[in-house]
């Protein structure tokens, strides 16, 4: 994925009237991740158009409107007039993982416990976006770890999955990122993560194989070196 994203500039004058300029600028992914979340505002239409309309992220909406036009559609027709705002909102949510950290969702929910048996949360639903075609892929994650004096709140495992799923992703990296996050947080004896997903980029286009699924796995620590422990985990997620 390119390090830079291109965004059409939007100028807003003192009276709050905005318009997309013909200029373009590029910003790095880090700058994008640090930007504040867009805030919704209401813009008043002219006297000939008395109804108010919402604007969520004007610059992003300008890009969506241009895309609609390039596809040969009329962005002003009834069914599409609010589509740029809706797309801006949905993409802000679907990529919220860029602006959320594991520490934020963890919220100090790590506890000292003298436990060394496997902890497994399976069938964690997740929804992500393929970074190659920006089409969804979705499925379930199974996350396990062997504590080393510390345990984590069970719901936090699902939240950690969401942090990494709500980005432009590939399934292979997503699986590894969840495993590495748990290693960093808990320093456990072992971590195992398996994800199963269906990819719309293979279902809606391309090879169009609607029944295909993809499985990826990441094993760390004792799960990587102990075959019997790894098999126990794999048997448990099948049940």
BELQUICOR-V301753 format. One record per residue. N is the residue number from 0. RES is the residue in one small letter. OMEGA is omega in radians with two decimals (* if undefined). NEAR is the number of other ideal C-beta (glycine too) atoms within 8 Angstrom. Layout:
# BELQUICOR-V301753
N_RES_OMEGA_NEAR / N_RES_OMEGA_NEAR
This chain:
# BELQUICOR-V301753
0_x_-3.13_4 / 1_x_3.12_4 / 2_x_-3.05_5 / 3_x_3.04_8 / 4_x_-3.11_8 / 5_x_-3.08_7 / 6_x_3.13_11 / 7_x_-3.09_11 / 8_x_3.09_10 / 9_x_3.13_11 / 10_x_3.11_7 / 11_x_-3.11_7 / 12_x_-3.04_7 / 13_x_-3.13_3 / 14_x_3.09_4 / 15_x_3.12_7 / 16_x_-3.06_6 / 17_x_3.05_11 / 18_x_-3.13_6 / 19_x_3.11_10 / 20_x_3.11_8 / 21_x_-3.12_3 / 22_x_3.13_5 / 23_x_3.03_7 / 24_x_3.13_7 / 25_x_3.05_8 / 26_x_-3.10_8 / 27_x_3.08_8 / 28_x_3.14_9 / 29_x_3.11_6 / 30_x_3.13_8 / 31_x_-3.10_10 / 32_x_-3.08_8 / 33_x_-3.09_5 / 34_x_3.10_7 / 35_x_3.12_4 / 36_x_3.13_6 / 37_x_3.09_9 / 38_x_-3.09_5 / 39_x_3.05_7 / 40_x_3.08_6 / 41_x_3.07_8 / 42_x_-3.11_10 / 43_x_3.13_4 / 44_x_-3.13_9 / 45_x_-3.13_4 / 46_x_3.12_4 / 47_x_3.12_5 / 48_x_-2.96_6 / 49_x_-3.10_5 / 50_x_3.07_5 / 51_x_3.08_7 / 52_x_-3.08_10 / 53_x_2.99_10 / 54_x_-3.04_12 / 55_x_3.13_11 / 56_x_-2.97_9 / 57_x_-3.10_9 / 58_x_3.13_11 / 59_x_-3.13_14 / 60_x_3.10_14 / 61_x_3.10_12 / 62_x_-3.13_10 / 63_x_3.13_12 / 64_x_3.11_10 / 65_x_3.11_10 / 66_x_3.12_8 / 67_x_3.13_13 / 68_x_-3.13_10 / 69_x_3.10_6 / 70_x_3.09_6 / 71_x_-3.13_4 / 72_x_3.12_8 / 73_x_-3.10_7 / 74_x_-3.13_11 / 75_x_3.14_5 / 76_x_-2.94_8 / 77_x_-3.06_4 / 78_x_-3.05_5 / 79_x_-2.99_11 / 80_x_3.11_9 / 81_x_-3.10_8 / 82_x_3.12_11 / 83_x_3.12_13 / 84_x_3.14_12 / 85_x_3.14_8 / 86_x_3.11_11 / 87_x_3.12_14 / 88_x_-3.06_9 / 89_x_3.12_8 / 90_x_3.08_9 / 91_x_3.11_12 / 92_x_-3.05_8 / 93_x_3.10_9 / 94_x_-3.10_11 / 95_x_3.09_9 / 96_x_3.08_11 / 97_x_-3.06_10 / 98_x_3.13_7 / 99_x_3.11_9 / 100_x_3.08_6 / 101_x_3.13_9 / 102_x_-3.14_5 / 103_x_-3.11_7 / 104_x_3.12_12 / 105_x_3.08_13 / 106_x_3.07_6 / 107_x_-3.11_4 / 108_x_3.02_8 / 109_x_-3.02_10 / 110_x_3.09_8 / 111_x_3.10_5 / 112_x_3.12_8 / 113_x_-3.09_5 / 114_x_3.09_7 / 115_x_3.06_7 / 116_x_-3.09_6 / 117_x_2.99_10 / 118_x_-3.07_11 / 119_x_2.92_10 / 120_x_-3.08_10 / 121_x_3.12_9 / 122_x_3.05_5 / 123_x_3.13_12 / 124_x_3.04_7 / 125_x_3.11_14 / 126_x_-3.10_9 / 127_x_-3.12_14 / 128_x_3.07_12 / 129_x_-3.09_15 / 130_x_-3.12_8 / 131_x_-3.10_6 / 132_x_-3.09_7 / 133_x_3.00_7 / 134_x_-3.06_11 / 135_x_2.77_8 / 136_x_-3.01_16 / 137_x_3.13_9 / 138_x_-3.10_11 / 139_x_3.09_11 / 140_x_3.06_12 / 141_x_-3.01_14 / 142_x_3.14_16 / 143_x_3.03_14 / 144_x_3.03_14 / 145_x_-3.08_16 / 146_x_3.07_14 / 147_x_-3.11_9 / 148_x_-3.14_6 / 149_x_3.02_12 / 150_x_-3.11_9 / 151_x_3.07_14 / 152_x_-3.01_7 / 153_x_-3.13_8 / 154_x_-3.12_6 / 155_x_3.07_12 / 156_x_3.11_12 / 157_x_-3.13_10 / 158_x_3.10_10 / 159_x_3.06_15 / 160_x_-3.11_13 / 161_x_3.14_11 / 162_x_-3.09_13 / 163_x_3.12_13 / 164_x_-3.07_12 / 165_x_3.10_14 / 166_x_2.92_10 / 167_x_-2.89_8 / 168_x_2.76_13 / 169_x_-3.04_8 / 170_x_-3.12_13 / 171_x_-3.13_7 / 172_x_3.11_8 / 173_x_-3.11_15 / 174_x_3.14_15 / 175_x_-3.14_10 / 176_x_3.10_9 / 177_x_3.14_15 / 178_x_-3.11_14 / 179_x_3.11_10 / 180_x_3.13_12 / 181_x_3.07_17 / 182_x_-3.12_12 / 183_x_-3.06_7 / 184_x_-2.93_10 / 185_x_-3.00_13 / 186_x_-3.06_7 / 187_x_3.09_13 / 188_x_3.12_9 / 189_x_3.10_14 / 190_x_3.05_16 / 191_x_3.10_16 / 192_x_3.03_15 / 193_x_3.06_13 / 194_x_3.04_15 / 195_x_-3.05_8 / 196_x_2.99_13 / 197_x_-3.04_11 / 198_x_-3.13_12 / 199_x_3.12_12 / 200_x_3.04_12 / 201_x_-3.05_11 / 202_x_-3.04_11 / 203_x_-3.03_6 / 204_x_3.07_9 / 205_x_-3.07_5 / 206_x_3.07_4 / 207_x_3.11_8 / 208_x_-3.01_7 / 209_x_-3.08_5 / 210_x_-3.06_4 / 211_x_3.03_9 / 212_x_3.14_8 / 213_x_3.11_10 / 214_x_3.05_7 / 215_x_-3.09_10 / 216_x_3.04_9 / 217_x_3.13_13 / 218_x_3.12_11 / 219_x_3.06_12 / 220_x_-3.04_12 / 221_x_3.11_9 / 222_x_-3.11_15 / 223_x_-3.05_9 / 224_x_-3.09_5 / 225_x_-3.08_9 / 226_x_-3.12_5 / 227_x_3.10_6 / 228_x_3.11_12 / 229_x_3.13_12 / 230_x_3.08_8 / 231_x_3.10_9 / 232_x_-3.11_13 / 233_x_3.08_9 / 234_x_-3.10_8 / 235_x_-3.11_11 / 236_x_3.07_10 / 237_x_-3.05_5 / 238_x_*_4
